[in-house]
Each structure stands twice: as structure tokens, then as C-alpha cells.
Amino acid sequence: MLFLAEVRVQEGEPLENALRRFKRKVQQEDIIKEVKRHSFYLKPGERKRVKEALARKRSRKKARKETSE
């Protein structure tokens, strides 16, 4: 799968604004997250453990948030 974030610089637009739009687009498309995920190999069992750990972390955070309200 090929991810391409493209931003065209409009005439008279400062480069900083175009760069800001590019960064926002990359963040919205989760390109960085995808690159990090593919930067190393996880065995299927390891991947499952990581996924379960993240789920536990999310549920703890949700429970903590609900008790504080």
C-alpha cells in the first residue's frame, strides 16, 4: 500500500502555511503511525499481547475517567 500526502502550494502562499497544511494532512491520514507499525516485525503472538495490553490500558483510562466525573 502506498501512502502519498500531497499539498499544492497556492500562488502567493507562504511556504510555512503549506508545510502546516502538509503536516495536518499527514497526521489525519495516520501515515506516521503506519510507518512506525511497519518499521519492525512482531511475531503474531507478540502482536496479540501488545494489542491486549493496549486494550487494558484504554479500559483503565476509561474507567478512571468515568469515576472522576
MOPAC internal coordinates of N, CA, C and O (Angstrom, degrees):
PM7 1SCF
backbone

  N    0.0000 0     0.00 0     0.00 0    0    0    0
  C    1.4454 1     0.00 0     0.00 0    1    0    0
  C    1.5194 1   107.89 1     0.00 0    2    1    0
  O    1.2310 1   120.99 1   -44.05 1    3    2    1
  N    1.3101 1   115.71 1   135.95 1    3    2    1
  C    1.4538 1   121.07 1  -176.21 1    5    3    2
  C    1.5201 1   109.24 1  -114.58 1    6    5    3
  O    1.2310 1   120.55 1   -55.99 1    7    6    5
  N    1.3190 1   116.55 1   124.01 1    7    6    5
  C    1.4492 1   121.33 1   179.17 1    9    7    6
  C    1.5191 1   108.62 1  -106.14 1   10    9    7
  O    1.2310 1   121.04 1   -52.34 1   11   10    9
  N    1.3035 1   115.61 1   127.66 1   11   10    9
  C    1.4505 1   120.00 1   176.35 1   13   11   10
  C    1.5186 1   109.06 1  -132.29 1   14   13   11
  O    1.2310 1   120.73 1   -61.76 1   15   14   13
  N    1.2886 1   116.21 1   118.24 1   15   14   13
  C    1.4579 1   121.07 1   173.40 1   17   15   14
  C    1.5169 1   106.21 1   -99.68 1   18   17   15
  O    1.2310 1   121.21 1   -56.21 1   19   18   17
  N    1.3012 1   115.29 1   123.79 1   19   18   17
  C    1.4569 1   119.18 1  -176.07 1   21   19   18
  C    1.5141 1   109.64 1  -126.31 1   22   21   19
  O    1.2310 1   121.26 1   -46.60 1   23   22   21
  N    1.3222 1   115.19 1   133.40 1   23   22   21
  C    1.4568 1   121.52 1   176.72 1   25   23   22
  C    1.5155 1   107.06 1  -132.48 1   26   25   23
  O    1.2310 1   120.98 1   -55.41 1   27   26   25
  N    1.2935 1   115.72 1   124.59 1   27   26   25
  C    1.4696 1   120.09 1   178.52 1   29   27   26
  C    1.5331 1   108.82 1   -91.80 1   30   29   27
  O    1.2310 1   121.27 1   -47.91 1   31   30   29
  N    1.3072 1   115.17 1   132.09 1   31   30   29
  C    1.4640 1   120.45 1   178.78 1   33   31   30
  C    1.5218 1   107.64 1   -80.70 1   34   33   31
  O    1.2310 1   121.33 1   -58.84 1   35   34   33
  N    1.3265 1   115.05 1   121.16 1   35   34   33
  C    1.4545 1   119.45 1  -179.24 1   37   35   34
  C    1.5183 1   109.92 1   -79.74 1   38   37   35
  O    1.2310 1   121.17 1   -22.55 1   39   38   37
  N    1.3023 1   115.37 1   157.45 1   39   38   37
  C    1.4551 1   120.25 1  -176.32 1   41   39   38
  C    1.5285 1   110.05 1   -63.79 1   42   41   39
  O    1.2310 1   120.69 1   -51.57 1   43   42   41
  N    1.3103 1   116.28 1   128.43 1   43   42   41
  C    1.4535 1   121.91 1   179.26 1   45   43   42
  C    1.5239 1   113.87 1    81.81 1   46   45   43
  O    1.2310 1   120.09 1  -178.72 1   47   46   45
  N    1.3441 1   117.43 1     1.28 1   47   46   45
  C    1.4677 1   120.72 1  -179.50 1   49   47   46
  C    1.5278 1   109.78 1   -84.77 1   50   49   47
  O    1.2310 1   120.14 1   -47.22 1   51   50   49
  N    1.3080 1   117.33 1   132.78 1   51   50   49
  C    1.4674 1   119.35 1   177.19 1   53   51   50
  C    1.5373 1   110.57 1   -63.80 1   54   53   51
  O    1.2310 1   120.80 1   -32.84 1   55   54   53
  N    1.2977 1   116.07 1   147.16 1   55   54   53
  C    1.4629 1   121.74 1  -179.12 1   57   55   54
  C    1.5307 1   110.83 1   -62.84 1   58   57   55
  O    1.2310 1   120.11 1   146.86 1   59   58   57
  N    1.3275 1   117.39 1   -33.14 1   59   58   57
  C    1.4592 1   121.07 1   179.61 1   61   59   58
  C    1.5334 1   111.19 1   -60.78 1   62   61   59
  O    1.2310 1   120.73 1   139.47 1   63   62   61
  N    1.3329 1   116.22 1   -40.53 1   63   62   61
  C    1.4696 1   119.79 1   179.16 1   65   63   62
  C    1.5226 1   110.96 1   -66.00 1   66   65   63
  O    1.2310 1   120.51 1   138.08 1   67   66   65
  N    1.3236 1   116.64 1   -41.92 1   67   66   65
  C    1.4641 1   120.32 1   178.74 1   69   67   66
  C    1.5310 1   110.13 1   -65.08 1   70   69   67
  O    1.2310 1   120.16 1   140.75 1   71   70   69
  N    1.3074 1   117.30 1   -39.25 1   71   70   69
  C    1.4609 1   121.02 1   178.20 1   73   71   70
  C    1.5247 1   110.73 1   -64.84 1   74   73   71
  O    1.2310 1   120.24 1   140.06 1   75   74   73
  N    1.3193 1   117.14 1   -39.94 1   75   74   73
  C    1.4677 1   121.78 1   177.69 1   77   75   74
  C    1.5286 1   110.29 1   -62.88 1   78   77   75
  O    1.2310 1   120.44 1   137.19 1   79   78   77
  N    1.3486 1   116.76 1   -42.81 1   79   78   77
  C    1.4654 1   120.34 1   177.39 1   81   79   78
  C    1.5246 1   111.18 1   -63.83 1   82   81   79
  O    1.2310 1   120.97 1   140.55 1   83   82   81
  N    1.3452 1   115.76 1   -39.45 1   83   82   81
  C    1.4665 1   120.06 1   179.30 1   85   83   82
  C    1.5279 1   110.74 1   -63.50 1   86   85   83
  O    1.2310 1   120.55 1   133.95 1   87   86   85
  N    1.3208 1   116.55 1   -46.05 1   87   86   85
  C    1.4728 1   120.41 1   179.54 1   89   87   86
  C    1.5214 1   110.65 1   -60.18 1   90   89   87
  O    1.2310 1   120.05 1   137.65 1   91   90   89
  N    1.3279 1   117.52 1   -42.35 1   91   90   89
  C    1.4629 1   121.59 1   179.68 1   93   91   90
  C    1.5336 1   110.38 1   -63.64 1   94   93   91
  O    1.2310 1   120.66 1   138.90 1   95   94   93
  N    1.3232 1   116.34 1   -41.10 1   95   94   93
  C    1.4681 1   120.38 1  -179.67 1   97   95   94
  C    1.5264 1   110.79 1   -66.14 1   98   97   95
  O    1.2310 1   120.10 1   137.77 1   99   98   97
  N    1.3279 1   117.42 1   -42.23 1   99   98   97
  C    1.4647 1   121.47 1   178.30 1  101   99   98
  C    1.5238 1   109.65 1   -62.28 1  102  101   99
  O    1.2310 1   120.53 1   139.41 1  103  102  101
  N    1.3217 1   116.60 1   -40.59 1  103  102  101
  C    1.4602 1   120.58 1  -179.68 1  105  103  102
  C    1.5308 1   110.83 1   -67.68 1  106  105  103
  O    1.2310 1   119.76 1   139.25 1  107  106  105
  N    1.3139 1   118.07 1   -40.75 1  107  106  105
  C    1.4588 1   121.59 1  -179.60 1  109  107  106
  C    1.5235 1   111.67 1   -65.91 1  110  109  107
  O    1.2310 1   120.42 1   144.76 1  111  110  109
  N    1.3168 1   116.80 1   -35.24 1  111  110  109
  C    1.4593 1   120.67 1  -177.76 1  113  111  110
  C    1.5300 1   112.56 1   -86.48 1  114  113  111
  O    1.2310 1   119.94 1  -177.56 1  115  114  113
  N    1.3177 1   117.73 1     2.44 1  115  114  113
  C    1.4672 1   123.36 1   178.41 1  117  115  114
  C    1.5235 1   113.30 1    54.23 1  118  117  115
  O    1.2310 1   120.41 1  -143.22 1  119  118  117
  N    1.3127 1   116.83 1    36.78 1  119  118  117
  C    1.4660 1   121.23 1  -179.12 1  121  119  118
  C    1.5224 1   110.14 1   -67.96 1  122  121  119
  O    1.2310 1   120.09 1   137.64 1  123  122  121
  N    1.3235 1   117.44 1   -42.36 1  123  122  121
  C    1.4664 1   121.29 1  -178.59 1  125  123  122
  C    1.5204 1   109.96 1   -62.42 1  126  125  123
  O    1.2310 1   120.32 1   135.01 1  127  126  125
  N    1.3378 1   116.99 1   -44.99 1  127  126  125
  C    1.4624 1   121.19 1  -179.70 1  129  127  126
  C    1.5308 1   110.33 1   -60.53 1  130  129  127
  O    1.2310 1   120.61 1   139.11 1  131  130  129
  N    1.3229 1   116.45 1   -40.89 1  131  130  129
  C    1.4640 1   121.26 1  -179.28 1  133  131  130
  C    1.5323 1   110.59 1   -66.48 1  134  133  131
  O    1.2310 1   120.16 1   138.71 1  135  134  133
  N    1.3139 1   117.30 1   -41.29 1  135  134  133
  C    1.4732 1   121.28 1   179.28 1  137  135  134
  C    1.5228 1   109.98 1   -63.86 1  138  137  135
  O    1.2310 1   120.36 1   136.06 1  139  138  137
  N    1.3388 1   116.92 1   -43.94 1  139  138  137
  C    1.4589 1   120.09 1   179.28 1  141  139  138
  C    1.5200 1   110.90 1   -63.56 1  142  141  139
  O    1.2310 1   120.63 1   142.74 1  143  142  141
  N    1.3442 1   116.39 1   -37.26 1  143  142  141
  C    1.4582 1   120.26 1  -178.70 1  145  143  142
  C    1.5251 1   111.06 1   -66.61 1  146  145  143
  O    1.2310 1   120.26 1   147.69 1  147  146  145
  N    1.3217 1   117.11 1   -32.31 1  147  146  145
  C    1.4627 1   120.72 1  -178.45 1  149  147  146
  C    1.5256 1   113.00 1   -93.65 1  150  149  147
  O    1.2310 1   119.86 1  -178.55 1  151  150  149
  N    1.3243 1   117.87 1     1.45 1  151  150  149
  C    1.4619 1   119.31 1  -175.07 1  153  151  150
  C    1.5243 1   112.56 1   -77.15 1  154  153  151
  O    1.2310 1   119.58 1   165.13 1  155  154  153
  N    1.3318 1   118.41 1   -14.87 1  155  154  153
  C    1.4533 1   120.89 1   176.88 1  157  155  154
  C    1.5163 1   108.56 1  -149.42 1  158  157  155
  O    1.2310 1   120.65 1   -21.40 1  159  158  157
  N    1.3203 1   116.37 1   158.60 1  159  158  157
  C    1.4623 1   121.44 1  -176.45 1  161  159  158
  C    1.5176 1   110.14 1   -96.57 1  162  161  159
  O    1.2310 1   120.84 1   -45.99 1  163  162  161
  N    1.3198 1   116.00 1   134.01 1  163  162  161
  C    1.4564 1   121.78 1   173.17 1  165  163  162
  C    1.5203 1   108.00 1  -114.39 1  166  165  163
  O    1.2310 1   120.94 1   -45.93 1  167  166  165
  N    1.3247 1   115.81 1   134.07 1  167  166  165
  C    1.4536 1   119.39 1   174.92 1  169  167  166
  C    1.5244 1   107.90 1   -64.68 1  170  169  167
  O    1.2310 1   119.99 1   -26.35 1  171  170  169
  N    1.3265 1   117.62 1   153.65 1  171  170  169
  C    1.4644 1   119.58 1  -178.29 1  173  171  170
  C    1.5342 1   113.72 1   -54.76 1  174  173  171
  O    1.2310 1   119.88 1   140.22 1  175  174  173
  N    1.3261 1   117.83 1   -39.78 1  175  174  173
  C    1.4668 1   120.33 1   178.55 1  177  175  174
  C    1.5156 1   111.85 1   -66.10 1  178  177  175
  O    1.2310 1   120.98 1   140.23 1  179  178  177
  N    1.3291 1   115.74 1   -39.77 1  179  178  177
  C    1.4585 1   120.72 1   178.14 1  181  179  178
  C    1.5237 1   110.48 1   -64.94 1  182  181  179
  O    1.2310 1   120.97 1   137.54 1  183  182  181
  N    1.3192 1   115.75 1   -42.46 1  183  182  181
  C    1.4614 1   120.95 1   179.93 1  185  183  182
  C    1.5272 1   109.80 1   -60.44 1  186  185  183
  O    1.2310 1   120.75 1   139.40 1  187  186  185
  N    1.3281 1   116.17 1   -40.60 1  187  186  185
  C    1.4652 1   121.18 1   179.56 1  189  187  186
  C    1.5301 1   110.14 1   -64.41 1  190  189  187
  O    1.2310 1   120.42 1   136.79 1  191  190  189
  N    1.3334 1   116.80 1   -43.21 1  191  190  189
  C    1.4732 1   120.41 1   179.54 1  193  191  190
  C    1.5277 1   111.12 1   -63.28 1  194  193  191
  O    1.2310 1   120.83 1   138.11 1  195  194  193
  N    1.3177 1   116.02 1   -41.89 1  195  194  193
  C    1.4666 1   119.90 1   179.37 1  197  195  194
  C    1.5229 1   109.95 1   -64.03 1  198  197  195
  O    1.2310 1   120.81 1   136.77 1  199  198  197
  N    1.3289 1   116.06 1   -43.23 1  199  198  197
  C    1.4642 1   120.31 1  -179.83 1  201  199  198
  C    1.5277 1   110.93 1   -62.63 1  202  201  199
  O    1.2310 1   120.40 1   136.94 1  203  202  201
  N    1.3314 1   116.85 1   -43.06 1  203  202  201
  C    1.4647 1   120.70 1   178.50 1  205  203  202
  C    1.5263 1   111.32 1   -65.45 1  206  205  203
  O    1.2310 1   120.32 1   141.45 1  207  206  205
  N    1.3294 1   117.00 1   -38.55 1  207  206  205
  C    1.4594 1   120.48 1   178.93 1  209  207  206
  C    1.5291 1   110.31 1   -64.03 1  210  209  207
  O    1.2310 1   120.48 1   139.03 1  211  210  209
  N    1.3242 1   116.68 1   -40.97 1  211  210  209
  C    1.4586 1   119.77 1   178.16 1  213  211  210
  C    1.5233 1   110.81 1   -65.12 1  214  213  211
  O    1.2310 1   120.32 1   141.39 1  215  214  213
  N    1.3235 1   116.98 1   -38.61 1  215  214  213
  C    1.4672 1   120.78 1   178.24 1  217  215  214
  C    1.5280 1   110.46 1   -63.91 1  218  217  215
  O    1.2310 1   120.27 1   138.01 1  219  218  217
  N    1.3428 1   117.09 1   -41.99 1  219  218  217
  C    1.4704 1   120.26 1   177.53 1  221  219  218
  C    1.5301 1   110.63 1   -62.42 1  222  221  219
  O    1.2310 1   121.28 1   137.91 1  223  222  221
  N    1.3235 1   115.15 1   -42.09 1  223  222  221
  C    1.4608 1   120.14 1  -179.41 1  225  223  222
  C    1.5387 1   110.44 1   -63.05 1  226  225  223
  O    1.2310 1   120.38 1   136.55 1  227  226  225
  N    1.3401 1   116.89 1   -43.45 1  227  226  225
  C    1.4577 1   120.74 1   178.41 1  229  227  226
  C    1.5242 1   111.58 1   -63.12 1  230  229  227
  O    1.2310 1   120.62 1   137.27 1  231  230  229
  N    1.3463 1   116.42 1   -42.73 1  231  230  229
  C    1.4630 1   119.31 1  -178.42 1  233  231  230
  C    1.5276 1   111.18 1   -66.77 1  234  233  231
  O    1.2310 1   120.17 1   141.35 1  235  234  233
  N    1.3409 1   117.28 1   -38.65 1  235  234  233
  C    1.4676 1   119.96 1   176.83 1  237  235  234
  C    1.5259 1   110.65 1   -63.01 1  238  237  235
  O    1.2310 1   121.05 1   138.07 1  239  238  237
  N    1.3351 1   115.59 1   -41.93 1  239  238  237
  C    1.4526 1   120.58 1  -179.70 1  241  239  238
  C    1.5298 1   109.95 1   -64.15 1  242  241  239
  O    1.2310 1   120.78 1   138.04 1  243  242  241
  N    1.3344 1   116.11 1   -41.96 1  243  242  241
  C    1.4688 1   120.90 1   179.98 1  245  243  242
  C    1.5181 1   110.24 1   -64.69 1  246  245  243
  O    1.2310 1   120.19 1   136.37 1  247  246  245
  N    1.3351 1   117.25 1   -43.63 1  247  246  245
  C    1.4610 1   121.35 1   179.77 1  249  247  246
  C    1.5298 1   110.43 1   -64.27 1  250  249  247
  O    1.2310 1   120.11 1   139.30 1  251  250  249
  N    1.3081 1   117.39 1   -40.70 1  251  250  249
  C    1.4613 1   121.85 1   179.33 1  253  251  250
  C    1.5324 1   109.96 1   -64.01 1  254  253  251
  O    1.2310 1   120.89 1   139.81 1  255  254  253
  N    1.3369 1   115.90 1   -40.19 1  255  254  253
  C    1.4533 1   121.00 1  -179.44 1  257  255  254
  C    1.5315 1   110.63 1   -66.62 1  258  257  255
  O    1.2310 1   120.51 1   139.30 1  259  258  257
  N    1.3450 1   116.64 1   -40.70 1  259  258  257
  C    1.4598 1   120.92 1  -179.18 1  261  259  258
  C    1.5334 1   111.23 1   -68.11 1  262  261  259
  O    1.2310 1   119.35 1   144.29 1  263  262  261
  N    1.3123 1   118.84 1   -35.71 1  263  262  261
  C    1.4664 1   120.75 1  -179.01 1  265  263  262
  C    1.5294 1   111.21 1   -74.04 1  266  265  263
  O    1.2310 1   120.07 1   151.90 1  267  266  265
  N    1.3238 1   117.46 1   -28.10 1  267  266  265
  C    1.4638 1   120.15 1  -178.02 1  269  267  266
  C    1.5328 1   111.85 1   -79.02 1  270  269  267
  O    1.2310 1   120.20 1   161.65 1  271  270  269
  N    1.3108 1   117.21 1   -18.35 1  271  270  269
  C    1.4761 1   119.71 1  -177.59 1  273  271  270
  C    1.4902 1   113.00 1   -79.46 1  274  273  271
  O    1.2310 1   120.10 1   180.00 1  275  274  273

